[in-house]
Amino acid sequence: MEVKIQAIKFDATAKLQEFITKKMNKLERFYEGIELVEVTLKVVKPETSDNKEVDIKLIAPHLDLFVSKVSDTFEQSTDECAEALQKQLIKAKEKKQ
């Protein structure tokens, strides 16, 4: 599984990228054959709390999922996205069987 991380108008730290990659790799437990996970990080204007947006597009055979969350930190947004994707993957796996 390939994880692509794109930070728009800022540089994501190595620690943040490692956190996101680890979270995305855990999704393989819920659905086999995930090919690509594209993560987009952006800071929403104006500069207030709850302005860190994470968009995740997940591509697997016969399955394309997208989730977007905004919260106080990129880690929190990533956690929320991972939970939402986990639920969608479980549902997709149940339909497949």
Disulfide bonds with the S-S distance in Angstrom:
none
